[in-house]
Amino acid sequence: MTAPPNGPLRHVVCVTWKAGTSATAVTALCEALAGLPTLIPEIQGYAFGSDLGLADTNADFAIVADFDDVTAWRRYQEHPEHQRVLAEHIRPNLESRAAVQIAR
C-alpha cells in the first residue's frame, strides 16, 4: 500500500447490481448522483454511468469523483447526502463493489 497523496485524487467505484435491478432504479440513482456536486462542495469533478456492455466481465455501473486532497474525499465519504444516496439507491441493489483512490 502506498501513502495517501498530498494533492489531488480520483475516487473510482465500479458496482455490479443484483439480478433484477430495474432500469428505473438505475435512473433514480443517476438523478440522485447528479445532485451531489451542488450539495457537496468538495467534489471537483464527477462522472457516472452504466457500462456500455463492450465486455462480458465488466461491472454494471461506475462513478468517478475528483477531490483536491484526502481530507476532501473523507468529507465527501461522510457527507449526509452521500450517505443517503448509498442507503437509498446503491446498497439495496448492490451485488458487489470495487473502489480505488488514485493520485491525479
Secondary structure, DSSP 8 states (H G I E B T S, - for coil): -----SS-EEEEEEEEE-TT--HHHHHHHHHHHHHHHHH-TT-SEEEEEE---SSTTS-SEEEEEEESSHHHHHHHHH-HHHHHHIIIIIGGGEEEEEEEEEE-
